[in-house]
Amino acid sequence: MELQILLILLIAFIILGPERMMDMAVEIGKLMRKLRLMWDDLKMQAYIESTNRKAIEEETREIEKEMKELEEEIKEEEEDERDRSRTGGNASNRTSEGIKGEDN
């Protein structure tokens, strides 16, 4: 691999000459710098998206947990209300019957 690179550089040096070879090296250096910056930006964006996804998933789990707790509370309150209405309804019927019975 290294031998191949040296051979390519030697052929380029012969074809381009020393001045153009230096210009070409500068341009290749600029291109490599741009590629490295683009790669770093891509990695940073992937990291940010991963972090955001994890945060959203955690928030979703917390919200689902709270919703289940609220649903359970609502069911308990509905059952309590039904029990109270049954008990309270029977007591009010007895009370009104007792009052009617006293009137007679």
C-alpha positions, 0 to 999 in steps of 0.5 A: 500500500505504501509503495503504491502511494509513493509510486503515485506521488513520484508519477505525479511529481514527474508529470506536474513538476515541483511547483504544480506538485506543491500547489496540488499538495496545498489543495489536497490539504484544504480538501482533507481539512474540509472533509475532516470538518464535515465528518466531525459535524456529521458525528456531532449531529448524530450524537445530538440526535441520539441524545435527543432521542433518548431524552424524548423516549425517557419523557414518553415513558414518564408521561405514560407512567403518569397517565396509567397512574391517573387512569387508576386514580380515576377508576378508583374514584369512579368505584368510590362514587358508585359505592357512595351512590349505592350506599347513599341512595339506600340511606336516603330512601330509608330516610324518606320512607321513615319521614313518610311513615312518621307523617301517617 
